[in-house]
Each structure stands twice: as structure tokens, then as C-alpha cells.
Amino acid sequence: MKHVMFLERRTVMLCVKKARLQLYGIKGVRVMLDGEIGRRSGGDNVLEREGYAVAAGSALGLVALGIGEAQIHLDLWRVLLFAFLSTLVAEKHTILLILDTVSNPLLLFLWSVITMMDGTQINVDVTAPGATIALSLMFMKTEREVIASQLSIPATHFDLQYVRPDFVMLRIIARNLIMWSRIQPSTDWIESQIPEMVKIGISRTRDETADIDGVDIEALVQAYVNIIAGACIALGLKFAGTRNGDAQELLYGYAVYFLNEIKPVPGAESSSLPKGLSKHVDRGTMEICLHLIVLSLSVVMAGSGHLQTFRLLRFLRSRGSMDGHISYGIQMTVSLAIGFLFLGGGKQTFSTTNSAIAALLITLYPRLPTGPNDNRCHLQAFRHLYVVATESRWVQTVDVDTCLPVYVPLEVTVAETENFAETSFCEVTPCILPERVVVSADSMTLQQYHFS
């Protein structure tokens, strides 16, 4: 706690601490006020203040993980978070009017002490990511439509000018973490995340005779690819470690689609998705979206060593600078995906508990570093938090007479859920079982061997 300057007495401010050390302090303490998102980190590198805000937002979300309105005074939390989130409420006089209606002395005090203003506005380019992460964790799986609607996706060309494309991706992830039960491994669900205005604009890129004068096609395509990537990340979090076949096929299909948009691959199957996006968006953005989708695919197939996924990762790993936009962040993503695919030597996988999803969200934070010392937007050490989400569900059968491992067919029954009926499937040990919460009681049957 001594490394977090906001919690120290004012006389200690003269003692300069490194900004990176403060980031560690925030995540370690996990008991931070909401206002830390809007403060400027003191110390040697103010350029890392976005990373400071993301660390503060993550810490706040972890403290209030998934409790929604149960124990949160919304007058105190939601006003500041949404002020940090959107330029529409970031004007100083607008926020003061909102605070007057709240009439909360503590909130007024926090605002006067900890808020960092750039002129008459909050710099939402710095504070929005942290606020989005905080809201997504606080209201995770609560199905609160009121909160999800505040994280709206631009539905008009005018609104699109006020939201950065990478913030659109974060909002898609946050909205779906809140509306958890609605995530479905289908193309229709992915398409439902795209506003109608964006769909119409993208369809015009296919028609060479269409009139696109006065339409910012580049902004529409930027929004489209970030929405797709954000939806794929949400899908990966929902089905983390499940090896769900529908999710795997969907994510693999989108990965191949983005790969073909960057550079056509011989023998690749054609799809109904829009073509020619690379004419309107830079290659770096396409590469980042591609690798985030592949990383989400590895999260779904964690610990399985899935051959088709591994071949895709091996292909991405083998590309040179002439074949793709190669950077440190891209290589880090591929290495992380390979590690997920063979997690724990095939003996471990990911859980979907609240704490596990929160850890994976921080690990998969969709801002990739440019080098090993780049902590401007996200402290790279937080990429290792995926270990919190791991669990061992590996089953090995051993012959009691010879004490040697044996291959045994195993039938597993998965309990009925809101979206899926009760199903049974067969595995051969050694294998990884589904999560305990979805496996029916007394549902595992071993053939040829007695099982009790």
C-alpha cells in the first residue's frame, strides 16, 4: 500500500516513485477508490497514465466483482465511471450538474481532489478503458440491461466520430460480459452485435456502383473489424476451456477470414463475409484483430492441443516481415496462444467462474505492446494473471493390478442449461473433463472397467 501515492499523506508527495511501481501497488492492494481512474500517476513517466487508469479500473472491478447493485452505492460509483467513459458527459459543467442532483458530499469531495482535467474536459482517451473494465467486472453476469445500454455502440455516423474504434471493441466485450447468458456461438449472434448503420456501410463497399460520397467508409470498416474482434473475445471468455465445437468452428472461421483479408491463402474456403476490407483499414489493425481472435480460439481450446488450431498458430508463427505486420505484440500473442493450447502439458484448462473470467479479461486486454518495455496502455506483467483462471480437470485411469495407465472409453453427461439440453459425449482417458458445475451427478460411466 505504501507504493500507491493517492493513499499516502500529502507530505509524502515529494518522494517520487516510479509510475510502474504504482501500477503494481494498485493491482496488489485491490482496494482503490473509483477516482484513481481519473488521476494522473505521479512519478517519472506520465505517458503511462492510461495503464495507471486501466490498473485502477481493474482493481475497482475486482473488489466489486459481479455484485452489481447488491452492495454498491450507485450514486457514488456510476456517476464518476460514466463521466470517465464518454465525452458526452465529460464536460465539467455537465458533471457538476449531475453531482448537484446526487447531493453526495463524499462524491463532491472525491471529484474536487482526484479528478484530472485536460482543459474543461476529462481526457476520456485516458480514462475510458479503465472505466469500461471496471463496469464490466462490477456488473459481470448480472444481466443488467440498464448498465449495458450505457455502453452503447455508435449507431449514427455522428456518434461514430466520438468513439475510438478500439473503445468500441472494449464496449462490445463489456456489454457481453454483463449480458452473459445471451452470448451464443453462432454467426447470427456475431452479426447482431453490429449496428445497422455499419452493416449498410459495409455492404456499400461490395457494390462498386454504390454512391459512397460523404460516407466515412474507413471509420465504418474500423468499427466493423473491432466489433467482430470484440465479439470473438467475449465468445472466447464465455466458452473458456470448454472445447465447444460450435465456438471453435466460428472463431476459426473468422480467423481464416481475417487472414484472407490480409493476404489471400491458397485453397481457403470462400465465405459470405464482406471482402476487400484491407482497402479501407490499415494492415496493423487487421493483424491485431486477427491475433486477438486466434488468442480467443486458444482460450476456448485451452489444454486440448487441438491440431487444427495448432496448425494455424504454427503458420502465423512462421510468417516473416514480408508476409505480415510483425511486431513484438503480435509475436507475444502467438506465443501466449500456443501456451494456452498446451496449458499445463494438456492437464489443465480454464474455468468460467467470475474470478477466472476477470483474470482472463485482464490477460487478454486488447491493447498490444510495441516492445518489451512498453507499459503505456497496459502493464505487461498483468498478462500473467491467466494462472488465476487455470484449474486441473485431467482424468487418468490406472489399472489396479499393473499400476499402469490404460486407455478407457468414458461417457460424460452434461447437465441441461438455459441454452442447451442435456447431452452425453464419449472421451478416451486420459482426458479433460468439463467443469464440475455442468457435469451431472453420477453421470460418468467407464466401459470395460468397474467405476465407483
C-alpha positions in Angstrom: 0.0 0.0 0.0 2.9 2.4 0.6 3.6 2.4 -3.2 0.1 3.9 -4.0 0.6 7.6 -3.7 -3.1 8.5 -3.5 -3.4 6.6 -0.2 -0.4 8.4 1.3 -0.4 11.7 3.2 0.2 14.8 1.1 3.6 15.4 2.6 4.8 12.2 1.0 4.1 13.5 -2.5 7.6 14.9 -2.6 9.0 11.4 -2.6 8.9 10.5 -6.3 8.0 6.9 -7.0 8.2 5.2 -10.4 4.9 5.1 -12.2 5.3 1.4 -12.9 5.7 0.6 -9.2 2.5 2.5 -8.5 0.7 0.2 -11.1 1.9 -2.9 -9.2 0.7 -1.2 -6.0 -2.8 -0.6 -7.3 -3.3 -4.1 -8.5 -1.8 -5.6 -5.4 -3.9 -3.6 -2.9 -7.1 -4.0 -4.9 -8.8 -1.6 -2.5 -8.9 1.6 -4.6 -11.2 4.5 -4.8 -13.0 5.0 -8.1 -11.3 8.3 -8.6 -7.9 6.7 -9.2 -9.1 6.1 -12.8 -9.1 9.8 -13.4 -5.9 10.7 -11.6 -2.5 11.4 -13.2 0.1 9.0 -11.9 2.9 10.8 -10.1 6.5 9.9 -10.9 8.8 9.6 -13.7 6.6 8.7 -16.7 3.2 10.4 -17.1 2.9 8.7 -20.5 1.9 5.6 -18.7 -1.2 7.2 -17.1 -3.6 5.1 -19.3 -2.0 2.0 -17.9 -2.5 3.5 -14.5 -6.2 4.1 -15.2 -6.7 0.6 -16.5 -5.0 -0.8 -13.4 -7.2 1.3 -11.2 -10.3 0.3 -13.1 -9.4 -3.4 -13.0 -8.7 -3.2 -9.2 -12.1 -1.5 -8.6 -13.8 -4.2 -10.7 -12.1 -7.0 -8.8 -13.1 -5.5 -5.5 -16.8 -5.3 -6.6 -16.6 -8.4 -8.9 -20.1 -9.4 -10.1 -22.0 -7.9 -7.2 -23.8 -5.4 -9.4 -26.1 -3.3 -7.3 -26.2 -5.6 -4.3 -23.5 -3.7 -2.3 -22.7 -0.7 -4.4 -23.9 2.8 -3.7 -24.6 3.7 -7.4 -24.7 7.4 -6.7 -21.1 7.2 -5.6 -19.8 4.8 -8.3 -21.8 5.1 -11.5 -21.6 8.9 -11.9 -17.8 9.0 -12.0 -17.4 5.9 -14.1 -19.7 7.1 -16.8 -18.1 10.5 -16.7 -14.7 8.8 -17.3 -16.3 6.8 -20.1 -17.9 9.2 -22.5 -17.2 12.6 -24.0 -21.0 13.3 -23.9 -20.8 13.7 -20.1 -17.2 14.7 -19.8 -17.8 18.5 -19.8 -17.0 19.9 -16.4 -20.2 21.9 -16.1 -22.3 18.9 -17.1 -20.7 16.7 -14.4 -21.2 19.3 -11.8 -24.9 19.5 -12.6 -25.1 15.7 -12.2 -23.3 15.9 -8.9 -25.7 18.5 -7.7 -28.6 16.1 -8.3 -26.8 13.4 -6.4 -26.2 15.6 -3.4 -23.5 13.3 -2.1 -20.8 15.2 -0.1 -18.3 12.4 -0.4 -18.7 12.3 -4.2 -18.2 16.1 -4.4 -15.1 15.8 -2.3 -13.7 12.9 -4.4 -14.3 14.9 -7.6 -12.5 18.0 -6.3 -9.5 16.0 -5.1 -8.8 13.3 -7.6 -10.1 14.2 -11.0 -7.6 15.0 -13.7 -8.9 17.6 -16.2 -7.5 18.4 -19.6 -8.9 21.9 -20.0 -12.6 21.8 -19.3 -13.0 18.1 -20.1 -11.9 14.8 -18.7 -9.5 13.2 -21.0 -11.6 10.2 -21.8 -8.9 8.8 -24.1 -7.1 8.0 -20.9 -10.0 7.2 -18.5 -12.5 5.3 -20.8 -10.6 1.9 -20.9 -10.3 1.7 -17.1 -13.9 2.8 -16.6 -15.2 0.2 -19.1 -13.2 -2.6 -17.5 -14.5 -1.5 -14.0 -18.1 -1.5 -15.2 -17.8 -4.9 -16.9 -16.3 -6.6 -13.9 -18.7 -4.9 -11.4 -21.8 -6.0 -13.3 -20.5 -9.3 -14.8 -23.2 -11.8 -15.4 -25.8 -9.6 -13.7 -27.9 -9.2 -16.9 -28.4 -5.5 -16.1 -29.7 -4.0 -19.4 -29.7 -0.5 -17.9 -25.9 -0.7 -17.5 -25.3 -2.5 -20.8 -27.3 0.2 -22.6 -25.0 2.9 -21.3 -22.1 1.1 -23.0 -23.8 1.7 -26.3 -22.2 1.2 -29.7 -22.3 4.2 -32.1 -25.5 3.9 -34.2 -25.0 7.0 -36.3 -22.2 8.5 -38.4 -22.1 11.5 -36.0 -21.7 9.3 -32.9 -19.0 7.2 -34.6 -16.8 10.3 -34.7 -16.8 10.5 -30.9 -15.7 6.9 -30.0 -12.4 5.5 -30.9 -12.5 2.1 -32.7 -10.6 0.3 -30.0 -13.0 1.7 -27.4 -15.8 0.2 -29.5 -14.1 -3.2 -29.1 -13.9 -2.7 -25.3 -17.6 -1.8 -25.1 -18.6 -4.9 -27.0 -16.6 -7.0 -24.6 -18.1 -5.2 -21.6 -21.7 -5.3 -22.8 -21.5 -9.1 -23.3 -19.8 -9.8 -20.0 -22.8 -8.0 -18.4 -25.4 -9.8 -20.6 -23.6 -13.1 -20.2 -26.4 -15.5 -20.9 -27.1 -14.0 -24.4 -23.7 -15.0 -25.8 -24.2 -17.7 -28.4 -21.6 -19.5 -30.6 -23.3 -18.5 -33.9 -22.8 -16.2 -36.8 -26.2 -14.7 -36.2 -25.2 -13.6 -32.7 -21.9 -12.0 -34.0 -23.9 -10.2 -36.6 -26.4 -8.9 -34.0 -23.6 -7.0 -32.4 -23.1 -4.8 -35.5 -25.3 -1.7 -35.7 -27.4 -1.4 -38.8 -25.6 1.7 -39.9 -22.3 -0.2 -40.0 -23.9 -3.1 -41.9 -25.2 -0.8 -44.6 -21.9 1.0 -44.9 -20.0 -2.3 -45.2 -22.4 -3.6 -47.9 -21.7 -0.5 -50.0 -18.0 -1.5 -50.2 -19.1 -4.6 -52.1 -21.0 -2.6 -54.7 -18.7 -0.7 -57.0 -21.6 1.3 -58.4 -22.8 2.5 -54.9 -22.5 6.1 -54.1 -20.2 6.4 -51.1 -19.6 10.2 -51.3 -20.0 11.8 -47.9 -19.7 8.5 -46.1 -16.6 7.8 -44.0 -16.0 4.2 -45.2 -12.8 4.0 -43.3 -14.5 4.8 -40.0 -17.2 2.2 -40.7 -14.7 -0.5 -41.6 -12.6 0.3 -38.5 -15.7 -0.1 -36.3 -16.7 -3.3 -38.1 -13.4 -5.1 -37.6 -13.2 -4.0 -34.0 -16.8 -5.1 -33.3 -16.1 -8.6 -34.8 -12.9 -8.9 -32.7 -14.6 -7.8 -29.5 -17.5 -10.2 -30.0 -15.0 -13.0 -30.6 -13.1 -12.2 -27.4 -16.5 -12.2 -25.5 -17.2 -15.6 -27.1 -13.8 -16.9 -26.1 -14.4 -15.8 -22.4 -17.9 -17.4 -22.3 -16.6 -20.8 -23.6 -13.1 -20.7 -22.0 -11.7 -24.1 -21.5 -14.9 -25.8 -22.8 -13.6 -27.0 -26.2 -17.1 -26.2 -27.5 -17.2 -27.3 -31.2 -19.5 -24.5 -32.3 -17.4 -21.9 -30.7 -14.2 -23.4 -32.2 -15.6 -23.5 -35.7 -16.9 -20.0 -35.5 -13.7 -18.5 -34.2 -11.5 -20.5 -36.6 -13.7 -19.3 -39.5 -13.3 -15.6 -38.5 -9.6 -16.1 -38.0 -9.2 -17.5 -41.5 -11.4 -14.7 -42.9 -9.2 -12.0 -41.4 -6.1 -13.9 -42.6 -7.5 -13.9 -46.2 -8.3 -10.2 -46.0 -4.7 -9.5 -45.1 -3.2 -11.9 -47.6 -5.2 -14.5 -49.6 -4.3 -18.0 -48.6 -4.4 -20.6 -51.4 -7.2 -23.2 -51.0 -9.1 -21.2 -48.4 -12.8 -21.6 -48.4 -14.9 -18.6 -49.5 -17.4 -17.1 -47.1 -20.4 -14.8 -47.3 -18.5 -12.2 -45.2 -17.6 -8.9 -46.8 -14.4 -8.8 -48.9 -11.9 -6.1 -49.6 -11.7 -4.6 -46.1 -8.0 -4.2 -46.3 -8.5 -1.4 -48.8 -10.2 0.8 -46.2 -8.3 -0.1 -43.0 -4.6 -0.3 -42.2 -2.8 -3.6 -42.0 -1.7 -3.2 -38.4 -5.4 -3.0 -37.2 -6.2 -6.2 -39.3 -3.3 -8.0 -37.8 -4.2 -7.1 -34.2 -7.8 -8.2 -34.7 -6.7 -11.4 -36.3 -4.4 -12.3 -33.5 -6.9 -11.4 -30.8 -9.4 -13.8 -32.4 -6.8 -16.5 -32.6 -6.0 -15.9 -28.9 -9.7 -16.2 -28.1 -9.7 -19.5 -30.0 -6.9 -20.8 -27.9 -8.7 -19.8 -24.7 -11.7 -22.0 -25.8 -9.4 -24.9 -26.7 -7.1 -24.5 -23.7 -5.2 -27.6 -22.7 -6.6 -29.7 -25.6 -3.6 -29.4 -28.1 -6.2 -29.1 -30.9 -4.4 -29.9 -34.1 -6.2 -27.5 -36.4 -5.7 -24.6 -34.1 -2.0 -25.5 -33.6 -1.5 -25.6 -37.4 -3.0 -22.1 -37.6 -0.7 -20.9 -34.9 2.3 -22.5 -36.5 1.5 -20.8 -39.7 1.2 -17.4 -38.0 4.5 -18.0 -36.2 6.3 -18.8 -39.4 5.3 -15.7 -41.2 8.1 -13.2 -41.9 8.0 -9.4 -42.1 7.2 -9.7 -45.8 4.0 -11.8 -45.1 2.6 -9.8 -42.2 2.8 -6.8 -39.9 5.2 -8.4 -37.4 5.7 -6.7 -34.1 6.6 -7.6 -30.5 2.9 -7.6 -29.5 1.9 -9.9 -32.4 4.6 -12.4 -31.5 3.7 -12.2 -27.9 0.1 -13.0 -28.7 1.0 -16.1 -30.8 3.3 -17.4 -28.0 0.6 -16.8 -25.4 -1.9 -18.7 -27.6 0.4 -21.7 -28.1 0.9 -21.8 -24.3 -2.9 -21.7 -23.7 -3.4 -24.5 -26.2 -1.0 -26.8 -24.4 -1.7 -25.4 -20.9 -0.1 -27.5 -18.2 1.1 -30.0 -20.7 -2.5 -30.8 -21.6 -3.5 -31.4 -18.0 -5.0 -28.0 -17.2 -7.6 -25.7 -18.7 -9.6 -22.6 -17.9 -12.5 -22.1 -15.6 -15.5 -19.8 -16.2 -16.0 -18.6 -12.6 -16.2 -14.8 -12.1 -12.6 -14.5 -10.8 -11.4 -16.7 -13.7 -13.2 -14.5 -16.3 -11.8 -11.3 -14.7 -8.3 -12.7 -14.8 -8.6 -13.7 -18.4 -10.1 -10.3 -19.4 -7.1 -8.6 -17.8 -4.8 -11.0 -19.6 -6.4 -10.6 -23.0 -6.7 -6.8 -22.7 -6.8 -5.8 -26.4 -4.0 -3.3 -26.5 -0.8 -5.0 -27.6 2.6 -3.6 -26.6 5.1 -2.3 -29.2 8.1 -3.6 -27.3 9.3 -5.4 -24.1 9.4 -2.1 -22.2 6.0 -0.7 -23.4 3.7 -0.3 -20.5 1.9 2.8 -21.7 -1.6 1.3 -22.0 -1.3 -1.9 -20.0 1.3 -3.2 -17.7 2.7 -6.3 -19.3 3.1 -8.2 -16.0 -0.7 -8.4 -15.9 -0.6 -10.8 -18.9 0.4 -13.5 -16.4 -2.9 -13.3 -14.5 -4.3 -16.1 -16.6 -2.8 -18.5 -14.0 -5.7 -17.4 -11.7 -8.2 -18.9 -14.2 -6.5 -22.3 -14.6 -7.7 -25.4 -13.0 -6.9 -29.1 -13.3 -9.7 -31.3 -14.6 -7.5 -34.0 -16.1 -8.5 -37.7 -15.6 -6.2 -40.6 -15.9 -7.2 -44.2 -15.5 -4.8 -46.7 -14.0 -5.1 -50.5 -13.9 -5.1 -51.6 -10.3 -3.2 -54.8 -11.0 -0.4 -53.5 -13.1 -0.5 -49.8 -11.8 0.0 -48.7 -15.4 -2.1 -46.1 -17.3 -4.8 -47.6 -19.6 -7.0 -46.2 -22.3 -10.6 -46.4 -21.3 -13.7 -45.1 -23.0 -15.5 -42.6 -20.8 -19.1 -41.4 -21.2 -19.9 -38.0 -19.7 -23.3 -36.4 -19.3 -23.5 -32.6 -19.3 -26.5 -31.2 -17.3 -29.2 -29.2 -19.0 -28.7 -25.4 -19.1 -30.8 -22.4 -20.2 -29.3 -22.6 -23.7 -28.5 -26.3 -24.2 -30.3 -29.6 -23.5 -28.8 -32.4 -21.5 -26.2 -34.1 -23.7 -23.8 -37.0 -23.5 -20.5 -37.5 -25.2 -17.6 -40.0 -25.1 -14.0 -39.5 -24.4 -11.0 -41.7 -24.0 -8.9 -41.3 -20.9 -6.6 -39.6 -20.3 -8.8 -36.5 -21.0 -10.0 -33.2 -19.6 -13.5 -33.2 -18.1 -16.0 -30.3 -18.3 -16.4 -28.0 -15.3 -18.0 -29.7 -12.3 -20.9 -27.4 -12.3 -22.1 -28.6 -15.7 -21.5 -32.4 -15.2 -24.5 -34.3 -14.0 -24.2 -36.2 -10.7 -23.2 -39.9 -11.2 -23.0 -39.3 -14.9 -19.6 -40.7 -15.7 -19.5 -44.3 -16.9 -16.4 -46.3 -17.7 -16.8 -49.2 -20.2 -14.9 -52.5 -19.6 -13.8 -51.3 -16.2 -15.6 -51.0 -12.9 -16.1 -47.4 -11.8 -17.4 -46.3 -8.4 
